[in-house]
Amino acid sequence: MSHVVSPIRQKWITNTETYGQITADVCRPIESKPSLPWLFWTAVSGLVMLMGFSLIAWTMWKGIGVWGVNWTVGWAFDITNFVFWVGIGHAGTLISAVLLLFRQPWRNSINRASEAMTIFAVLCAALFPLLHMGRLWLGLWFLPLPNTRGSLWVNFNSPLLWDVFAISTYLTVSLVFWYLGMIPDLATIRDRMARAGKKISAKIYGVLAFGWEGSTRTWSRFEIISLILSGLATPLVLSVHSIVSMDFATSVIPGWHTTIFPPYFVAGAIFSGFGMVQTLMIVTRKIYKLENYITMDHMESIAKIVIATGSLVGLAYTTEFFVAWYSGSIWERYAFINRAFGPYWWSYWAMFTCNVVTPQLFWFRKIRTNMVLTFIISLFINVGMWFERFVIIVTSLHRDFLPSSWAMYTPTYVEAGIFIGTFGMFMFFFFLFSKYLPVINMFEVKTLLHHPKKPSHIEEREGLKINA
């Protein structure tokens, strides 16, 4: 007897007849031997990551003089990359927490990978405030440690300290949410490994599953703590990137000193985060043959959010120019004219084209459902959001209040190599995650199936029990 898929939820899961089939499909990459393409790309990303860390070591040895920064442009690639990576992680929190509270079924197939993406992106972002200090070993000064004067070392007036609190809170909540959601699936893998006679693997996954037995009491507590964590994580969607935006908005630099930055940065972070989700989901569904679980409707829903947030970002760009004109401040006016028509004009128009014009193509359903075009557009979005941070930072700094202090900024190979290295680090961790942990949330995807009552022996054979 096959299951009956609810008409309301059918579009979120296709061609899947049994709970056991879902378990088999999700566990297949974990139970099979590593493929040659996986080994190749994991090795490539690992080598790129090592190259980045070697350039970080070179920076620590020689000093940040090996970068292209100068007296005028003190914030450049490092803070640009920091804001970029923090923004990438925003979609994971929104999909995990906000959409869970609103009971959106389309989150179930993509939330696990999005949560992992958040954690890896925040780890990449955490490198750059430390590198920006120039003395990595003084990173302990960010911690609220007491000194002999009975006070704290930390300077709460420093925007870098706000970033530390934002990143640490964001990382902790995201990590707990991600790991907690995997426990039932880890128990499923544990039992399958035990039945297959893989004792070492079963013991490892058993430790990771924290002794999960799937009782009614356990499920009840699991659902309660998931809702509590969702309530705690939801404000992070608005607060974390608002804090990052205040690194700029609390200054008096023309182009930075504006009240639009917090909502502007939040919309941009969700925009860039969903752009990266699109990129990863297209690759994941193709490589691991998960088209039945990450469906076209999932990709269309992500594209619609990209349209909405991309339009908000375009509105913010226009509002900035209007405020600069309406303010009557000659310095504000010059800052924005310089962005669009000054020496770095190419970066501004690359940003505007990728972030405002390109996402509007998703209005056409034929483009939203074409995975090749969607993949290309998602790459343009990621490129455009990096250029947005570059434009905000570099074009606002390179023209100082005194013309005698004006300077141009050109990145060196060290800065470019460190940034590329963080991409290697991000992909290396994601490849490991997709191979050894369930990339699809099995127990939540199973809730999309509506099934009639079956005899217990049929349920056990088809894998309907939680730990099957």
N, C-alpha and C positions, 0 to 999 in steps of 0.2 A: 504493500500500500504506500503510495507516494504522498508527499506532503502537499498541501494546498497553500499557495502563496497568496497573501492578502492583496487585493487589488490596489489598495492605497500604497502599499509598500513595495509592490512588485518592481517598480523601476529602480529600486536601490539594490536589488540583487537578482540576477538572471541565471537561468539554466542550472539552478541548484535545487536538487530534490530532497536531500537529507541533511541532517545535522552532521552525520558521519562524513559526508562528502565535503562539507565546509572544513571540518577538522583536517581531513586528508590533504585538501588543497593548500591550506595555510601552512601545515607542517611539512609539506614536501620539500621545500628548500632547506629546512633544518635537518631533516632526516637523510637527505641525499648527500653524496660527496661533493666537495667544492668543484665547480665547473672551471674549465680553462679560462673562459672570459672573465669570470669572477676573480680568479687568481691574478689574471693579468691586470685588471683595472684596480684591484686592491693594492697590488704591488706598485703600480704607477702612482696612485694617490699617496701611498706611503712614502715613496721616494720624493715626491713633491713636498710632502710635509717635512721630511728630514732636511730638504734644501731650505725651506723656510726657517726651521729652527737653527740651522747652521748660520744663516744670515742674522738671526736674532742674537746668537752668540757673538758673531762678529761685531754687531752693534754695541753689545755690552762691553766688548773688549776695547773697541776704538772710540766709543762715544757716539752720540747722535750727530756728530759732525759728518758722518758718512751719509746722512740723509741730505735732502735738498733744502731743508728749512733754513731760514735766515732770521734776522732781527725783526723783520716786519711780518713775515708769515711763519709764526711759531707753531700754529696748528695746521697740519697739512694731511698727509696720507694717514697718519696714525689715528687722529680723531675722525677723519672721514671714514676709515674702515671700521672704527668702533661703532659709530652711529649706524653704519650700513648693516653690520652683523646683529646689533640689537634689534633693528627693525625686522630683519629676516625672521627672528624668533617670535614675532607677535602673532602670526597666524596660528601657531600651535596652541597658544593659550586661549585664543578666541574660539577655535574649533573644540578644544577640550572642555573648557569651562562654560563659556557663554552659550554655545549651542546645546550643551548638555542641559543647562537650566531651562532653555526654551524647548527642550524635547524635539530637536531636529534630527530625524532619522538618517539624513544623508551624511552626518558626521561619522557614522559608525565604521565605515570602511577606511577612512582616511585619518582618523584622529591619532592612531598609534604612531604612524610615520611622521605626522605633523608634530607630535609631542617630542619625538626623538630629534627632529630637525631643530626644534626650539633649544633643546639642551646643547646640541653640538654648536649651534650658532652663538649661543651665549658664552660658551667656552672660548670660541674664537674671539668674541668681542672682549672678553676679560683680559686678553693679552695686551691690548693696546694702551689702556691707561697706565699699566705698569711700564711698558716700553716708553711711553711719553714722558715718564719721570726721568728717564735717562740713567737711573740707578735702580736696577731691578731689586736689589737687596734691601732697599728702603721701603718696599711694599708693605712691610709690617707696620709702618707708620700710619697706614690707613685703618688699622685696628684700634678700637678704643681701649688701649692698655693704660693703666695708671702709672704715673711717674712719681718721683720723690717729692714733688710739690703738692701731691694730693689731687691733681687735676688729670685731664686726659690729654694725650698727645695730639689727638685729631683736631683739625681746624674745620669746624662746621661751616665756616664761610667759604670753603673751597668747593667749587663745583665738582672737582674730581672725587671728593668724598661722597657727594650725593650719588655719583655714578656707582661707587662701591656699594653703597646701601641698596641701590636699585638692582644692580646685577646680582648681588648675593641673595636678596629676597626673591628675585625672579627665578634664579637658578634653583634655589632650595624648593620653592613651591612647585616648579615645573618638574623637577626630578622626582619628588614624592608622588605627584599626580601620575606621572608616567609609569613609575615602578609599581605603584599600587594597582593601577589598571591592568598590569600584565600578570598579576599573581594567579588569577584563575586559569589563564592560558598557559602559564608556566607549569601549573599542576597537570594540565592536560598533556603537555609534552613529557613531563616526568613519567606519567603512567604509560604513555606510548613507548617511551624508551625502555621502561621496565619490561613491558610485554615483548619488546623486540630483543631482549637479552643484553642491552647495552647498559651494563651496571654502572660504569663510571659516569656516563652521561645522565642516567637516571638519578644518581646521587647528587650531581651538580645542580640539575634542575630542581631536585627535591629541596636542596638548601635554599635556592632562589625562591621557591614557592612558599616558604615559611610554613610548611605543614598543612597547606590548604586541603580540606577534605570535602568541601562542597555541601555542608549541611545547611539547613534552612536558617539557623542562627547566624552562621558565617556569612551567608548571602545578605541577610538583613543588615548586619553591621557594615558589610562592604558597601552597600548602597547608601547607607547613612553617611559614612565617612566620605564617599565620593561626592555627595551633594554638599557636604560641609567644605571640602576642599575646592569645589567649584565656586561656592560663595566667596571663599577667601581669594581665589585666583582671579575672579572677574574684575575687581578693581585694578589689578595689575595691568590689564589691557589699556586702561586709561592713565594709570599713574606712572608706569616705568618710563615710557617715552616722553611723558610730560616733564618728568624730572630731567631727562637727557636734554630736552629742548631748552630748559632753563639754564643749562650751561651757556647758552647763547643769549637768551632773552633778558637775562639779568645784567648784561653788559651794556655799555653805551656805544657800541660799534654800530654805525649806520648799516642797515640791512639785518641786524640781529635784534635790536632793541624794539621788539614788537610783541603785542599780546596775542597775536594770531598763532604764534609758534606751537603752544601745547596741542590744540586740536589739529593743527596742520601736520605736526610730527606724528600724531597718533594715526591719522588717516593715511599718511605716507607709509607708516610702519606696517599697517594691516595690508596695504596695497602691495608693498614689496614682499611681505610674508606669503601672501597668497600667490604671488608670482613664482616664488620658489616652490611652494606646494605643487603648483601646476607642473613645474619642471620635473620634480622628483616623482610625482604620481604617474606621469606619462611614461617615464623610464621604468618605474617599478612594475606597473601593470603589464608592460611589454616583456620585460626580462623574466619575471616570475609567473607569467601567464595568468594574471589575476583580473582579466577583463570582465569576468562574471561578478566580481565584487567591487572593483573600482570601475563603475559603469560610465557610459556617456552622460548620464544624468548627473553624476557626481561632477564630471568635468564641466558641464554646463552651469551647475550651481556655483562652482568656483569662478567661472568666467563672469557670471553676473555680479558677483561681489567685486571682482576686478574692475568691471565697468563702473560700479557705484563709487568705489574708493578712488579710482583714477579720475573720475569726474570731480570728486571733492578736492583732489590734489590740484587739478586744473583750476578750480575755483579759487584755491589758496594762492596759486601763482598770480592770477588776475587781481585778487584782492590786495596782494603785496604792492603791485604797481599802482593801484588806485590809492592806497593809503599813502604811499610815497608822494604821489602828486597832490593829494588833498591836504597832507600835513603842512605843506608850505615850507618844509625843511629842504634847503638846497643840498645838504649832505645826503639826505635820504634819496632825493631825486637822482643825484649823481651816482649813488651806489647802485641803483637799479638800472639806470641807463648804461652804466659801465658793465653790468652783468650781461646785458643783451647785445651791446655793441662795442665793448672794450676788447682788450687783448685776449680774454678768455671767452669770446663770443661763441666759439665752436662748442664749448662745454655746455653753455646755457641752451643752445638750440638742440643739441643732442638730448639733453634732459627733457626739454619741452616736447620734442618729437616722440621720444620713447614712452614718456609717462602720460601724455595727454592725447596725442593723435593715435598712436598705435593701439591702445586698449579699446578705442571706439570701434575697431573692426569686429569686436565680439558682439556687436548688435546683430550681426548676420549669423543665423543659426548654422549655415553651411561652414562657416569658419570656426564656430564654437565646437562643432562636431568633427572637424578635421584635426587629427592629433598632430600631424606634422606642422601645420600652420599655428596651432595652439602652442606647440613647443617653441617655435621660433618667436612668437609674440611674448611668451613668458621670459625668454632670454633677453629680449629687448627691454622688458620691464625691469629686470634685475640690473641691466646695464644703465638704464635711465635713472634708477633710484640711487645708484652709486654716484652718478654725475650730479644728482641733486645735492648730495652731501658735499661733494667737491665744490660745487658752485657756491653754496652757502658759506663754506669756510674760506676757501682760497680767494674768491673774488671780493669778499668783504674785507679781507685783511691786506691784500697786496697794494691797495691804495690807502695809505695812512692819512691822518689828519694833516701832516706836513708833507708837501710834495718832495722835499729832500729825502724823506724816508720811504718813498715808493720803491717797490722791488718786485721782481718777477720770481715765481716759484716753478722749479722744474724738478720732478721726482728723479731720484737716482735708481740704479738697478737694485740697490739694497732694499729700498722701500717697496718697489714693485715685486721683488722676490719674496718679501715677507708676506705681502698681500696674497700672492699666488699660493704661498705655502699654507695660508689659512684655508684656502679652498681645498688643498690637498688634505689637510687635517679634517675638514668637514666631511669630505667624501670618504675618507678612510674610515672614520667612525660610522658613517651611514652604511657603508658596505658591510662592515662587521655586524652592525645591528640587523641588517636585512637578511644575513645568512644565519645567525645563531639565535635570534629572537623573533617572535611572531610579528610580522610587519602589518598584519591585519588583526583587528580586535575580534577574535573568534566568538566570544560569548555574547558580544553586543550584536554582531552580524546575525547570530542565530535568533535573536529576538525579532528579526524581520520576517521570520518564517512563522506562519500560523499552521498548526498541525492538529489533526483530530486525535482523540485518545487511542492509545495503542496498548496491546498486551505488553507486560513488562519484559518478556523475553525478546520481543521484537525491538523494543526501545533499547535494550542493552546491545543487541546485535548491530543496530544502526548507529550507535554512538550517541544516543540521546541523553545518557547520564552525563553529568557535568564533567567528570574526570575521564571520560572516554576519548 
